[in-house]
Amino acid sequence: MAEAARSLGVNANLLYKWKDQNSLDFRCCVNRTGESVCFYR
């Protein structure tokens, strides 16, 4: 899922909403190029 989120360019806010709704433990950060990198903890 993390790889899919990255390729879709999903932002951290959306990932946090997914975490709240689906009880998924996501971690997100923005790298130096401004890209959101999200992954399971």
N, C-alpha and C positions, 0 to 999 in steps of 0.2 A: 504493500500500500504506500509506503514511503516513496518508493521509486515512482509510482504512478502520480502521487501528489507533486513530486518534483517536476515530472515531465509536463504535467498540466499547468504548472506555475501557480498552484494553489497557495494563497497567502496564509500567514500564521493565524490570523483571526478566524478564517474559515476552518482551519485545522482544530483550533481550540473549541469552536462550536461543535465540530464532530466529536471531540473528546467528551464534551458535556452531554450530548445527545445519545451517544453510543457507548459511553464508558470506556473509550479507548484511551490508553495512556500515550499520547503523542508528546514529542518534544520538538519544538521548532526554533530555528534561529535564522537570521539573515546574514548571508556571507558578504564578503567585500564587494561583490559585483551586484549586490542588491537582490540576490535571488533567495527565495525562502527555501531552506533546507529542513525538512521535517522527517522524523523517524520515530519508531516505537522505542520506548524506554526499555 
